[in-house]
């Protein structure tokens, strides 16, 4: 997830066949589903929103992994961001340690 404005814009144009200037919001999630970048064109230029989770994962909607892009509603995006649950740390069994 080191990609920034120009690289993400290039992915939108070449892989998704979309125009980044068209007003769409483009969401990128890393393989571990712990980092999300949202690319959006606003009045003065491109904006990237970047969210990195300390624990837990984003809950993504079901999709075919061969699909290059997926259209979502705003409610779906909010559900992805708000449904993050921190991972529970496993407690070691004290009896096994003795």
Buried (B, 14 or more C-beta within 10 A) or exposed (E): BEBEEEEBBEBBEEEBEBEBEEEBEBBBBEEEBBBBBBBBBEEEEBEBEEEEBEEBBBEBEEEEEEEEBEEBEEEBBEBBBEEBEEEEEEEEEEEEEE
